[in-house]
Amino acid sequence: MDRDLALRWLSTAFEEARAGLAEGGIPIGAALYAADGSLLGRGHNRRVQDGDPSVHAETDAFRAAGRQRSYRGTTMVTTLSPCWYCAGLVRQFGISRVVVGEAETFHGAHDWLAAHGVEVVVLDDPACTALMREFVEDRPDLWHEDIGEDG
C-alpha cells in the first residue's frame, strides 16, 4: 500500500481519536475505506461515553459503514494495533487490509491477522504514539480497564 495514502487515511482515524479524548474517552480512532478509496465509516472508542464495552474504535467505524454486500478489498485504518476482539471482526467479515498507526503502546493482534492473510501496514506514526503514551500516563486506570488488565 502507498505510504502517503495510508497516512492520509490515518489522519481520519487520528481525528476520531482526538474526538474521543475530548469527550472524556479513550483516544483510539478508526476508519473503514472501500476498495475504491471512498470512506465507508469512521468512529472512535466509545466505551466510556456509551457505557458499552463493545464500542471499540474499529467496531464504531464498522457500524457507521453500514451493511456492505462484501468487505473484500476494504481497509480498516486504526490509530492503535487492534485487540483480539477487533482483529476477530476483521477476520469474520473478510476485511482485506489493516493500517495501524502505532503498535508500541499496545502490540495487539496485528501479527495474527498478517499470519491469516490480512495485509497489515504498521506506520509507527509518532503522533499516534504520543497521544496514547500521554493518555496511558494520565489515565492508567482507564487504560488498564480498556485492555482488560488489572493494572
Backbone bond lengths (Angstrom), bond angles and torsions (degrees), N, CA, C in turn:
res aa  C-N    CA-C-N  psi(-1)  N-CA   C-N-CA  omega(-1)  CA-C   N-CA-C  phi
1 M - - - 1.445 - - 1.518 108.96 -
2 D 1.307 116.34 142.05 1.456 122.72 178.73 1.537 109.92 -64.96
3 R 1.321 116.87 125.06 1.468 121.22 -176.09 1.528 111.99 -62.66
4 D 1.323 118.18 -39.13 1.465 120.24 179.67 1.522 111.42 -62.62
5 L 1.324 116.62 -41.88 1.463 120.17 177.24 1.523 110.36 -65.09
6 A 1.323 116.89 -43.24 1.465 120.75 178.72 1.528 110.54 -59.28
7 L 1.314 117.66 -41.50 1.465 121.18 178.95 1.535 111.61 -67.32
8 R 1.321 117.31 -37.45 1.476 120.13 176.36 1.523 110.35 -62.87
9 W 1.323 115.79 -45.32 1.460 119.34 178.57 1.525 111.23 -65.69
10 L 1.332 116.78 -36.17 1.463 120.66 178.16 1.526 110.63 -62.51
11 S 1.313 117.91 -32.79 1.469 119.86 -179.85 1.531 110.97 -60.29
12 T 1.324 118.09 -33.30 1.466 121.27 176.41 1.525 109.96 -64.86
13 A 1.322 116.58 -46.93 1.458 120.85 178.85 1.529 111.00 -64.51
14 F 1.322 117.04 -37.45 1.466 120.50 179.68 1.532 111.18 -65.80
15 E 1.329 117.33 -39.40 1.476 120.58 174.35 1.524 110.46 -57.91
16 E 1.319 115.79 -41.12 1.467 120.21 178.46 1.527 111.09 -65.02
17 A 1.333 117.18 -41.22 1.464 120.65 178.70 1.524 110.69 -60.48
18 R 1.313 116.22 -43.41 1.471 120.30 178.75 1.527 110.89 -65.60
19 A 1.320 117.61 -36.68 1.468 121.15 177.25 1.527 110.13 -63.53
20 G 1.323 116.34 -42.72 1.462 120.21 178.48 1.514 112.07 -61.85
21 L 1.318 116.91 -41.71 1.459 121.02 177.66 1.526 110.63 -63.82
22 A 1.321 117.07 -43.08 1.473 121.60 179.49 1.529 111.72 -62.15
23 E 1.313 117.31 -27.86 1.468 122.59 178.40 1.528 112.27 -83.96
24 G 1.335 117.45 -1.28 1.455 121.32 -178.67 1.515 113.61 90.21
25 G 1.325 116.24 13.25 1.456 120.91 -178.57 1.510 113.10 -103.19
26 I 1.305 114.58 -164.50 1.458 123.40 -177.85 1.528 108.53 -89.09
27 P 1.326 118.28 126.60 1.469 121.22 -172.28 1.532 114.87 -80.07
28 I 1.313 114.73 70.52 1.462 120.67 174.55 1.521 106.47 -125.73
29 G 1.329 116.53 128.57 1.458 121.25 -179.37 1.511 110.89 -124.52
30 A 1.335 114.92 159.96 1.464 120.43 -179.33 1.523 110.08 -150.51
31 A 1.319 115.03 161.37 1.465 122.13 175.48 1.516 108.02 -150.19
32 L 1.326 115.85 143.85 1.457 121.33 177.49 1.513 108.43 -113.06
33 Y 1.333 115.29 123.61 1.459 122.12 -178.26 1.527 110.37 -111.76
34 A 1.327 115.58 141.76 1.458 122.30 176.99 1.520 110.31 -75.37
35 A 1.310 116.11 167.02 1.464 121.83 178.82 1.530 111.59 -59.31
36 D 1.335 117.08 -30.26 1.469 120.33 179.71 1.528 112.66 -84.80
37 G 1.341 117.33 2.93 1.460 121.76 177.67 1.512 114.71 91.29
38 S 1.317 118.05 -1.83 1.471 119.32 179.32 1.529 109.82 -77.99
39 L 1.309 115.05 146.44 1.463 121.50 179.57 1.525 109.29 -77.48
40 L 1.318 116.30 121.39 1.466 121.10 178.78 1.521 111.46 -90.23
41 G 1.330 116.70 -40.75 1.457 120.70 -177.69 1.509 110.56 -167.30
42 R 1.310 114.94 155.41 1.459 121.35 178.62 1.517 108.22 -141.23
43 G 1.334 116.00 156.07 1.454 118.52 -179.83 1.512 111.34 -173.12
44 H 1.320 114.52 178.65 1.460 119.77 178.07 1.523 110.15 -144.33
45 N 1.316 114.34 164.84 1.454 120.90 179.21 1.530 107.72 -58.57
46 R 1.332 116.37 124.28 1.466 122.05 -176.92 1.530 111.04 -124.91
47 R 1.327 116.74 22.50 1.470 120.88 -178.38 1.520 111.60 -56.27
48 V 1.317 116.55 -44.87 1.463 121.48 -177.97 1.533 110.13 -73.75
49 Q 1.321 116.18 -50.61 1.455 121.43 -175.22 1.532 112.24 -60.44
50 D 1.325 116.94 -41.09 1.465 121.30 -176.19 1.528 112.82 -97.69
51 G 1.329 117.06 -7.88 1.455 119.71 -176.03 1.527 111.76 62.85
52 D 1.330 115.79 29.65 1.465 122.05 -175.11 1.520 108.53 -125.37
53 P 1.329 117.80 110.82 1.463 120.15 -176.69 1.525 114.33 -67.21
54 S 1.322 118.37 -10.71 1.463 119.70 -178.38 1.521 113.72 -90.17
55 V 1.330 117.64 -5.72 1.467 119.02 -175.63 1.530 110.50 -91.75
56 H 1.326 114.02 74.35 1.464 120.88 171.92 1.530 107.42 -80.09
57 A 1.309 117.11 167.18 1.464 121.06 -177.67 1.521 111.67 -58.74
58 E 1.316 116.14 -45.18 1.463 119.59 -178.14 1.526 111.60 -64.66
59 T 1.338 117.17 -40.09 1.462 118.96 179.00 1.520 110.97 -68.90
60 D 1.320 117.60 -34.58 1.467 121.33 177.85 1.533 110.56 -64.78
61 A 1.328 116.57 -43.92 1.470 120.54 177.83 1.523 110.69 -66.15
62 F 1.323 116.37 -40.60 1.457 121.93 179.49 1.532 110.59 -61.94
63 R 1.323 116.28 -45.59 1.466 120.35 178.95 1.522 111.09 -65.26
64 A 1.320 116.92 -38.98 1.474 120.84 179.50 1.525 111.68 -64.71
65 A 1.329 116.52 -27.72 1.464 121.04 179.80 1.526 111.49 -70.35
66 G 1.308 116.64 -22.08 1.454 119.30 -178.17 1.511 111.74 73.84
67 R 1.287 114.05 178.44 1.466 120.40 -177.80 1.525 110.42 -67.65
68 Q 1.324 115.34 130.34 1.462 122.27 176.18 1.521 107.53 -118.51
69 R 1.283 115.95 144.94 1.465 120.05 178.56 1.534 110.76 -63.40
70 S 1.307 116.02 -36.98 1.457 122.27 178.21 1.524 107.75 -151.49
71 Y 1.313 115.36 150.25 1.464 120.74 177.10 1.520 110.87 -107.57
72 R 1.327 116.44 5.93 1.458 121.07 178.08 1.538 108.66 -60.68
73 G 1.309 115.92 131.85 1.455 121.05 179.90 1.512 114.39 87.55
74 T 1.335 117.91 -5.88 1.466 119.67 180.00 1.525 110.66 -81.93
75 T 1.321 114.42 160.92 1.460 121.99 179.69 1.517 109.89 -127.63
76 M 1.328 116.30 124.45 1.458 121.93 173.36 1.523 106.95 -94.55
77 V 1.309 116.59 122.05 1.457 122.36 178.77 1.523 107.04 -108.21
78 T 1.311 117.16 129.34 1.454 120.85 -177.67 1.528 110.05 -139.88
79 T 1.312 116.36 144.73 1.460 120.18 -177.04 1.526 112.40 -72.97
80 L 1.334 116.93 -19.36 1.463 121.19 -176.57 1.527 109.19 -136.21
81 S 1.308 116.77 146.00 1.462 121.26 178.50 1.526 109.79 -48.94
82 P 1.331 117.56 131.39 1.466 119.86 -175.48 1.524 113.16 -68.84
83 C 1.322 115.21 141.88 1.458 121.40 175.25 1.535 108.95 -72.24
84 W 1.316 116.95 177.89 1.464 120.95 -179.90 1.528 111.60 -61.84
85 Y 1.303 116.56 -38.90 1.467 121.41 179.56 1.525 110.82 -59.72
86 C 1.314 116.73 -49.22 1.467 121.22 -178.50 1.525 111.78 -72.84
87 A 1.331 116.90 -33.67 1.462 120.03 175.09 1.527 109.85 -63.79
88 G 1.322 116.16 -36.92 1.461 120.01 176.61 1.516 111.93 -62.63
89 L 1.322 116.72 -38.83 1.467 121.12 176.85 1.527 110.07 -60.99
90 V 1.309 115.97 -44.94 1.469 120.88 179.58 1.525 110.30 -58.90
91 R 1.324 116.68 -47.02 1.473 120.64 -179.36 1.522 111.98 -69.43
92 Q 1.320 116.83 -43.15 1.465 120.86 -177.68 1.524 111.78 -57.32
93 F 1.324 116.78 -40.63 1.458 119.95 -174.18 1.529 113.67 -101.99
94 G 1.319 117.16 4.12 1.461 120.57 173.67 1.516 114.91 71.31
95 I 1.328 116.63 31.13 1.464 120.41 174.63 1.527 106.98 -64.52
96 S 1.317 116.36 130.16 1.467 121.02 -169.36 1.521 115.55 -80.69
97 R 1.327 117.10 -29.66 1.463 119.76 -172.88 1.522 109.34 -142.59
98 V 1.332 115.09 146.50 1.461 122.15 173.17 1.516 108.20 -127.38
99 V 1.321 115.79 126.20 1.468 122.27 173.90 1.522 106.49 -104.25
100 V 1.331 116.12 124.46 1.460 123.24 -175.21 1.524 108.99 -110.76
101 G 1.323 117.03 123.87 1.452 120.53 177.93 1.516 112.15 -64.92
102 E 1.331 115.84 -47.40 1.466 119.67 178.18 1.516 110.77 -156.22
103 A 1.329 114.67 152.66 1.464 121.31 -179.34 1.523 111.29 -132.80
104 E 1.336 117.08 15.31 1.462 120.48 179.34 1.523 111.43 -81.13
105 T 1.319 115.69 -46.16 1.462 120.25 -178.15 1.524 110.67 -66.12
106 F 1.311 115.84 -38.91 1.466 121.97 -179.66 1.522 107.68 -145.80
107 H 1.320 115.70 114.82 1.466 119.96 177.12 1.522 106.65 -93.17
108 G 1.304 115.51 92.11 1.455 121.70 -176.95 1.515 112.59 -77.52
109 A 1.322 115.19 -138.34 1.463 121.50 -171.85 1.527 113.45 -102.74
110 H 1.322 117.73 23.61 1.463 117.97 -177.71 1.536 112.61 -67.88
111 D 1.320 118.36 -28.84 1.474 119.84 176.32 1.536 110.31 -65.32
112 W 1.321 116.49 -40.24 1.464 121.68 177.63 1.524 110.12 -62.46
113 L 1.325 116.48 -43.07 1.465 119.63 177.73 1.531 110.78 -59.49
114 A 1.323 115.93 -45.97 1.471 120.14 179.73 1.528 111.25 -61.12
115 A 1.324 116.29 -38.84 1.463 120.29 179.56 1.530 112.15 -68.10
116 H 1.324 116.32 -16.58 1.458 121.25 -179.24 1.527 112.36 -111.10
117 G 1.327 116.17 27.21 1.454 120.83 169.54 1.506 117.41 88.67
118 V 1.320 118.00 3.75 1.462 120.72 176.45 1.523 108.01 -87.50
119 E 1.313 116.54 130.75 1.466 119.49 175.37 1.519 107.91 -71.37
120 V 1.321 116.90 127.24 1.463 122.06 -179.30 1.516 108.87 -120.78
121 V 1.326 115.82 129.34 1.460 122.87 177.32 1.522 106.80 -120.95
122 V 1.331 117.15 114.31 1.462 121.99 177.59 1.523 107.31 -101.80
123 L 1.337 116.41 119.34 1.462 121.04 -173.61 1.529 114.10 -90.66
124 D 1.328 118.51 -17.14 1.472 121.48 -176.80 1.526 110.48 50.33
125 D 1.323 116.06 49.40 1.456 121.80 -176.35 1.530 110.58 -74.66
126 P 1.335 118.37 123.03 1.467 120.64 -177.25 1.529 113.53 -64.01
127 A 1.315 118.96 -32.41 1.469 120.70 179.41 1.523 110.68 -68.10
128 C 1.319 117.19 -40.72 1.466 120.66 177.35 1.529 110.50 -63.75
129 T 1.326 116.01 -43.80 1.461 120.61 179.81 1.520 110.90 -62.95
130 A 1.318 117.30 -45.70 1.469 121.11 -179.12 1.528 111.14 -62.70
131 L 1.317 117.16 -42.69 1.466 121.01 -179.83 1.528 110.63 -60.44
132 M 1.328 116.96 -46.64 1.464 119.96 -178.89 1.528 112.02 -70.07
133 R 1.320 117.86 -41.16 1.471 119.69 -179.86 1.530 111.13 -61.49
134 E 1.329 116.26 -42.20 1.458 119.81 178.32 1.527 110.73 -64.11
135 F 1.327 116.60 -41.82 1.457 120.05 178.76 1.529 111.22 -63.03
136 V 1.321 117.39 -46.57 1.464 121.40 -179.20 1.523 110.23 -60.76
137 E 1.311 116.59 -39.20 1.468 120.79 178.51 1.532 111.12 -67.43
138 D 1.332 116.54 -41.74 1.471 121.22 -177.63 1.527 113.49 -77.12
139 R 1.327 116.96 -33.86 1.481 121.34 -173.96 1.522 112.18 -133.25
140 P 1.326 118.36 58.74 1.470 119.69 -176.99 1.532 112.54 -59.44
141 D 1.325 117.15 -33.21 1.459 120.45 179.32 1.524 111.42 -61.81
142 L 1.307 116.45 -47.66 1.459 121.43 -179.35 1.528 111.21 -68.49
143 W 1.328 116.48 -38.46 1.452 120.60 178.02 1.531 110.66 -61.60
144 H 1.329 116.98 -48.02 1.470 120.43 -178.40 1.529 111.00 -65.24
145 E 1.311 116.78 -35.84 1.465 119.82 174.42 1.529 110.59 -61.23
146 D 1.331 116.33 -43.72 1.456 120.80 -177.09 1.517 112.21 -63.78
147 I 1.321 117.83 -38.66 1.464 120.18 -178.01 1.525 112.94 -93.52
148 G 1.336 116.21 4.67 1.461 120.48 174.34 1.509 114.57 75.58
149 E 1.326 116.75 32.26 1.468 121.40 177.62 1.515 109.22 -116.47
150 D 1.333 115.86 154.68 1.460 120.53 178.99 1.516 112.46 -74.92
151 G 1.341 116.88 -24.17 1.459 121.05 177.03 1.466 112.90 70.87
